[in-house]
Amino acid sequence: MTELRRLLPRQFANWRGKYAYEGDSEVNWHDCRIIDISTSGAGLELLDSEDDEVVGNHILLAIHLRGEVRNAAPGRDDSLRAGVKFVGLSQLEIDYMDSLAVLGAKW
């Protein structure tokens, strides 16, 4: 009998990203590659870590998507609110973003 591995199937990504260990007193960002992704998780290739130091730790993950700032206006608490249109996305990135809308994903 085949074991059901994931509730939501992951989509191939091949995106560049960075990760840092949560709670690290000095946040050091490391390069990674996002191999596949779903709304509930991702498969990563961590480029400079060993398996015995990462398992069980929480990480912060930053995914690089390119965008063009289309508008900007004052935000709350002296911040700036910007509207960004994604540009130069691969078809895989577009498909993934579309899947979030179809699934009604909440972040």
N, C-alpha and C positions, 0 to 999 in steps of 0.2 A: 504494500500500500504506500503510495507516494505521500510524503509529509507535506502539508501546506506550510510553506516557508514564510510567506508574506501575505497580509491581508490586501495591501495595495501594491500592484506590480510596479517595479521601478522602471524608469525610462533611462536609456543610455544618455549620458551628458557630455563627458570629456570637456569640462569647464575648468578654468584656472581658479584658484581660490587661496585663502590664507586661513590658518587656524591658530588659536592660542588656548592655553589651558586656563579654565575658569578658576578664579581664586588665586592665580599666580600674583605674587606681590609686585613683580615687574612684568607687565604683559609683553611677552615676546611673541611676535607673529612669525609663523613658519609657513612655507609654501606647501600647497597640496594640489591635488587634481581630484575633481569630483567625477567619479567614474559613472555613477548612476544615481538617480534621485527619484523620490516619491514625496507625497505630502507628509509622510510619517518618518522618513529617514533618507539616508544617502550612503553610498559606497564611496569611500575616500581612499586615495593613495597618499599617505603621509610621507613626505620626501625626506624627513630627517628625524624620525623617531623610531624607537624600538617597541615591539609589542608588549614587553613586560612593563613599560612605563606608561602606556596609554590606556590599557584595559581598565574599566571602572571609573576613569576620570571623565569629567565633563569638559567639553571644549566649546569655544566660541568659533563659529564658522562664518567667514566672509566670502561671498561669491561675487566675482567680477562680472558685471553686466554694464555695457556701455550705453550712455544716454545723453540726450541733448536737453539742456535746460530751456524750457519753452516759456515759462513765466515765473515771476518771483514777487512776493508780497510780504509785508510784515506778518510774523506769526505770533504765537503766545510767548510771554516772558522774554521779550527782546530777541526773539529768534527770527530767522528768515524761513518762510515756507516757499518751497520751489516745486514746480511741476516739471516732471522729466518725461520725455518720450524716449523709449528704448530705440536705439539705432544700431545697425550692424549685427543684429542677432542672427545666429545660425538657424536653420530650419528646425533643428532639435530644440533650441532654446525657445523658439516661437511655439512649437508644439507643446512644450512643457507648460509655458505660461497659459496657453489656451486650455490645457487640461485642468489647471487650477480653477478656472472659471466654471468649467463643466462640473467639477466636483463640488463647487461651492466652498472651496478651502478657506479657512479662517486662520489668520496668523496672529 
